[in-house]
Amino acid sequence: MEDKYNQLHLERYSKELANMLCDRHFASHDTINGPQLLHFVPVKQVNLFVIKELLLKWHQEMANLRSPYFDFENEDVKEALLNFMNVLSRKIRMKRDAFEPLLQKAIGDTFLVVLAPSVTLEEKFLRIQEEITLSKLQENLKYIDIDKSLFAGFIETLSSSSRDREYILSRFKLYLNAHQGERTTIEQLAGQFNALLPISAEELVNPNAAPTPSPEAKPTPAAPIEEVDIVAPIHMAQREASIVTPVAAPVKHHDHNLNERFKAAERPTLNENFKKAASASLADAHTNQKIDSLKNAISINQRFSFINELFEGDNLTYYQAIQSLDAMTDPNQATRFVTQDLAGKYDWSKKQDHVNKLLRLIERKFA
C-alpha cells in the first residue's frame, strides 16, 4: 500500500476540504484561536498536525528573538524567555490566509499516515531535528493519533545508538511489512472524512477514479474561548534544543505563461539569469569540499529554506527533486534541471539567492 496513491487527487481533495472548512468558520469569525484549533476537524489527527506545524512556527518566532548584542545564554534571560514563550503559546490567533495552508497540509499529511507511513516517520519524526535520540522520537508521538501504537512499537525496537536516518527508515519499512494487520486501512480513514467531504479509497489509489460530488455546507459548531496550552510549554530541559531558521511563507503565483511574462517585461530568460548568477556565486563558494549526496549534505535549516522558498512549502516535491538530482551523473544535466525545468515550473526569477545555494551544492557533488 505504501507510496501507491494518487498524489494529484490527494492534493485536490485536501485543498477543497480546507477551503470548505475555512468558508464555514470564517463566515462568522475573523480569526481562529487555540481552543478552536483543538476540535476544528472531527478527525483528531488533522488537528494534531496543525498544532505540530505551529510548533515549528513557534520555534522560528523564538529564533527571531536572538540577537548578537545580548547574552541569550544568561540564566535569567533563558528563564524569562521560557516564561514569555509559554505565555505566547496560549495566545494563538490566525487569520484565514495564515491558517488555511496549515490546514490543507495537515489534511494531506493525515492521509499519508496510512498511505505512506515512511513519509510520516521521516517528516514528523526525523526531518525536524538535527540529532536523533529515542527521547525526541518518543516526544513526537504526542502528535500522532492514527496508528500511534504502530509508531510507538517501532520506536521501542530502536537502541540508543540508532541515529542514522536511512538506517531507521529501512528498519521501519521492515517493521511495517511484519505488522500489516495492525495498520489502519485507507477505507477506514476515508470513512472518517466522508462526513466532511465525500471521498472514496478508490479515488486515492486509482489515478483514473472520478471525484465524488461535494456535499451541502454544514454550519460550524460554536467554539470555546478559554485559553489553553496548544503548543506544549518549553521546559528547562528542552531549552537547549536546536532552533530552525525562520523562513518566509510560501507565495502563490498566478498561472501566467512564463515566456509571455518575461518577454513583456523585457527581462532575460530564466536560464540566462541563473547561468550568469551561478557562475559568480559558484566561483565564490566558501568551500569546494566534495559531497556524495545532496540529500545528506543539505542541513535542516537549508532544507526548510528550500522547501518554503523554492517549492512553495511542498515537502514531497522537494524530496522528489533532490532525489532526481542525486540520481543524475552529469553536472550539466543537473544544472539544466534546476535552471530550466524547476525554475520555469516554480517561477524562480526572484529567488536567485536560494537557487545559487542549490547550484553550489550541485557543483560540490560533481567536483
C-alpha atoms as one frame of an Amber mdcrd trajectory, in Angstrom:
protein
   0.000   0.000   0.000   2.784   2.422   0.886   3.703   5.125  -1.618   0.999
   3.922  -4.037  -1.513   6.731  -4.069  -2.971   9.391  -6.327  -0.966  12.411
  -5.263  -2.831  14.823  -7.532  -6.218  13.821  -6.180  -4.962  13.907  -2.594
  -3.734  17.475  -3.068  -7.000  18.488  -4.738  -9.113  16.926  -2.002  -7.012
  18.490   0.778  -7.340  21.902  -0.829 -11.099  21.586  -1.359 -11.747  20.362
   2.170  -9.563  23.040   3.747 -11.315  25.690   1.683 -14.753  24.396   2.632
 -13.951  24.197   6.352 -12.478  27.684   6.305 -15.517  29.029   4.483 -17.686
  27.741   7.315 -15.536  29.050  10.141 -14.504  32.423   8.771 -18.035  33.260
   7.680 -18.677  34.125  11.331 -15.147  34.572  12.749 -12.367  36.947  11.761
  -9.683  34.715  13.252  -9.157  31.266  14.747  -7.663  30.805  18.204  -6.016
  27.997  20.124  -9.092  26.432  21.747 -10.852  26.365  18.375  -7.921  24.504
  16.856  -8.228  21.600  19.271 -11.565  20.472  17.837 -11.651  22.204  14.462
 -11.882  18.932  12.492 -13.625  15.782  13.788 -10.615  13.781  12.589  -8.274
  14.341  15.545  -5.113  13.654  13.541  -5.694  16.736  11.384  -5.843  18.993
  14.447  -2.677  17.436  15.874  -0.758  18.006  12.640  -1.871  21.644  12.517
  -0.569  22.061  16.056   2.698  20.355  15.143   3.201  22.799  12.271   2.531
  25.600  14.726   5.251  24.168  16.947   7.738  24.690  14.140   6.485  28.240
  13.609   6.746  28.798  17.329  10.423  27.834  17.392  11.001  30.082  14.400
   9.500  33.006  16.306  11.754  32.148  19.215  14.729  32.221  16.865  13.740
  35.739  15.821  14.408  36.916  19.349  18.092  36.024  19.117  20.466  38.966
  18.830  24.261  39.329  18.658  24.061  42.284  21.050  22.693  40.495  24.124
  23.616  37.474  26.227  20.952  34.906  25.492  22.926  32.259  27.377  22.476
  34.077  30.668  20.322  32.020  33.058  17.998  34.922  33.895  17.478  35.640
  30.201  16.756  31.982  29.480  14.235  31.801  32.281  12.455  34.973  31.165
  12.423  33.798  27.563  10.885  30.468  28.525   8.155  32.176  30.537   7.448
  34.547  27.658   7.175  31.773  25.084   4.958  29.663  27.335   2.542  32.578
  27.711   2.672  33.189  23.962   1.721  29.551  23.306  -1.688  30.313  24.847
  -2.228  33.373  22.652  -2.658  31.783  19.237  -4.641  33.841  16.740  -4.592
  33.395  12.968  -6.417  34.889  10.047  -7.585  32.719   7.214  -4.647  33.376
   4.892  -2.245  32.051   7.548  -4.390  29.162   8.765  -5.725  27.626   5.552
  -2.325  26.471   4.172  -1.577  24.804   7.540  -4.941  23.061   7.466  -4.512
  21.890   3.870  -1.119  20.398   4.647  -2.425  18.727   7.812  -5.246  17.062
   5.865  -2.844  15.699   3.253  -0.383  14.576   5.919  -3.176  12.721   7.722
  -3.826  10.579   4.659  -0.087   9.938   4.296  -0.014   8.333   7.751  -1.982
   5.482   6.172  -0.874   5.707   2.540   2.847   6.300   3.147   3.783   5.856
   6.827   7.502   6.009   5.993   6.981   9.557   4.721   5.260  10.374   8.011
   8.138   8.908  10.009  10.693  10.886   8.014   8.855  14.211   8.120   7.233
  14.156  11.547   9.942  12.303  13.492  13.282  12.585  11.702  13.366  15.666
   9.476  12.731  18.313  12.114  15.726  17.614  14.335  19.467  17.682  13.827
  20.242  14.954  16.358  18.089  11.837  16.631  17.525  10.434  20.115  14.963
   7.988  21.478  13.547  10.634  23.811  12.979  13.034  20.895  11.344  10.317
  18.813   9.023   9.436  21.696   8.238  13.125  22.240   6.845  13.324  18.695
   4.337  10.553  19.438   2.112  13.150  21.143   1.226  14.474  17.671   0.241
  11.059  16.308  -3.279   9.659  16.679  -3.714   7.288  13.730  -1.666   4.093
  14.201   0.076   5.605  17.210   0.727   2.183  18.724   2.424   1.146  15.469
   4.889   4.051  15.574   5.394   3.621  19.328   6.070  -0.095  18.925   8.686
   0.580  16.267  10.481   3.198  18.369  10.702   0.653  21.186  12.701  -1.634
  18.888  15.407   1.011  18.402  18.513   1.233  20.532  20.063   4.444  21.818
  22.725   4.122  19.115  20.155   4.184  16.287  20.786   7.680  14.963  21.179
   7.243  11.231  18.101   8.375   9.302  18.491   5.940   6.422  19.010   3.030
   8.798  15.911   3.933  10.818  13.781   4.299   7.669  14.929   0.957   6.273
  14.163  -0.758   9.574  10.747   0.912   9.707   9.820  -0.483   6.294  10.689
  -3.980   7.501   8.663  -3.360  10.647   5.654  -2.278   8.577   5.806  -5.435
   6.484   5.736  -7.512   9.645   2.797  -5.604  11.160   0.469  -5.034   8.194
  -2.514  -6.340  10.120  -2.155  -3.590  12.743  -2.419  -0.711  10.295  -5.455
   1.470   9.669  -6.793   0.851   6.168  -7.406   3.606   3.659 -11.075   2.567
   3.584 -11.345   3.213   7.319  -9.695   6.606   7.047 -11.756   7.659   4.027
 -14.855   6.768   6.038 -13.865   9.300   8.706 -13.544  12.067   6.110 -16.724
  11.205   4.224 -18.852  13.080   6.726 -16.920  16.251   5.877 -16.380  15.932
   2.139 -17.123  12.696   0.260 -14.103  10.669  -0.798 -13.512   7.018  -1.507
 -10.478   4.807  -1.094 -10.523   4.170  -4.852 -10.069   7.894  -5.560  -6.889
   7.937  -3.502  -5.225   4.896  -5.057  -6.689   4.868  -8.576  -5.433   7.632
 -10.920  -8.498   7.247 -13.174 -11.140   7.441 -10.460 -13.755  10.183 -10.807
 -14.005  12.637  -7.873 -17.004  12.365  -5.543 -19.511  15.270  -5.655 -19.247
  17.780  -2.803 -21.978  17.830  -0.135 -24.005  20.785   1.048 -22.253  23.043
   3.553 -22.904  22.495   7.260 -22.749  25.162   9.977 -19.645  25.458  12.102
 -20.207  24.476  15.763 -19.682  27.106  18.460 -16.060  27.314  19.581 -14.683
  27.679  23.110 -12.949  30.893  24.079 -10.953  29.894  27.156  -7.169  29.895
  26.869  -5.289  26.598  26.917  -1.789  25.413  26.124  -1.908  24.442  22.466
   1.790  24.048  21.887   3.360  22.203  24.811   5.307  24.626  27.039   9.072
  24.634  26.745  10.625  23.004  29.776  14.027  23.887  31.142  15.415  20.541
  29.971  14.351  21.282  26.400  15.615  24.822  26.078  18.931  23.817  24.535
  17.128  22.169  21.608  18.175  23.366  18.185  16.042  26.094  16.640  15.276
  26.144  12.950  15.899  29.308  10.983  12.661  31.162  10.201  11.604  31.071
   6.593   9.133  33.071   4.602   5.652  31.738   3.982   5.109  30.148   0.571
   3.865  32.514  -2.095   1.239  31.518  -4.616   1.863  32.537  -8.198  -0.610
  33.236 -10.953  -0.697  30.728 -13.772   0.532  33.117 -16.464   2.690  31.918
 -19.317   6.319  32.364 -18.272   7.543  33.277 -21.760   4.906  35.984 -22.177
   5.580  37.382 -18.702   9.329  37.704 -19.183   9.011  38.921 -22.762   6.566
  41.640 -21.750   8.896  42.815 -19.012  11.878  42.651 -21.401  13.879  40.538
 -18.964  16.439  37.854 -19.783  15.338  34.235 -19.772  15.427  32.171 -16.609
  18.326  30.155 -17.952  20.367  33.297 -18.715  19.584  34.790 -15.316  20.694
  31.759 -13.366  23.609  30.936 -15.622  25.160  34.365 -15.021  24.403  34.431
 -11.307  25.539  30.862 -10.815  28.912  31.459 -12.428  29.803  34.214  -9.987
  28.367  32.546  -6.904  29.874  29.163  -7.683  33.279  30.715  -8.125  32.915
  32.468  -4.787  31.829  29.370  -2.886  33.414  29.249   0.546  34.167  25.550
   0.229  34.942  23.138  -2.569  34.696  20.024  -0.479  33.058  17.245  -2.453
  29.759  15.788  -1.229  28.334  12.409  -2.155  24.651  13.156  -1.688  22.611
  16.352  -1.840  20.010  14.845   0.469  22.569  14.210   3.211  24.537  17.429
   2.669  21.598  19.834   2.942  21.209  20.969   6.548  17.824  21.133   8.234
  17.797  24.941   8.130  18.667  24.972   4.447  16.055  22.291   3.793  13.328
  24.434   5.367  14.506  27.362   3.276  14.473  25.390   0.002  11.056  23.853
   0.688   9.393  27.162   1.515  11.174  29.495  -0.892  11.661  27.263  -3.932
   8.943  24.605  -3.672   6.079  26.656  -2.236   6.079  24.668   1.016   5.595
  21.306  -0.738   7.774  18.781   1.110   7.114  15.889  -1.248   8.000  17.864
  -4.382  11.242  18.997  -2.742  12.242  15.444  -1.873  11.423  14.231  -5.373
  13.536  16.997  -6.928  16.529  16.281  -4.671  16.189  12.566  -5.348  16.232
  13.238  -9.100  19.323  15.453  -8.780  21.133  12.837  -6.698  20.416  10.230
  -9.370  21.963  12.324 -12.156  25.525  11.591 -13.264  26.129  14.624 -15.482
  26.654  18.091 -13.909  25.296  19.897 -16.973  22.129  17.831 -16.826  21.691
  18.651 -13.136  22.258  22.369 -13.738  19.761  22.432 -16.621  17.234  20.605
 -14.468  17.482  23.387 -11.875  17.803  26.465 -14.083  15.348  25.420 -16.766
  12.913  22.722 -15.617  12.438  23.599 -11.957  12.999  27.348 -12.328  10.445
  27.554 -15.118   7.881  25.435 -13.275   8.049  27.334  -9.985   8.946  30.829
 -11.279  12.306  31.235  -9.577  13.080  34.519 -11.344  13.203  36.332  -7.999
  14.728  33.509  -5.973  18.282  33.623  -7.306  19.940  33.592  -3.880  18.273
  30.312  -2.984  18.823  28.838  -6.432  22.512  29.720  -6.291  22.850  27.919
  -2.970  21.391  24.820  -4.577  23.711  25.189  -7.563  26.717  25.467  -5.262
  25.760  22.178  -3.674  25.446  20.600  -7.114  28.891  21.838  -8.048  30.342
  20.255  -4.902  28.603  16.975  -5.712  30.237  16.810  -9.118  33.595  18.258
  -8.021
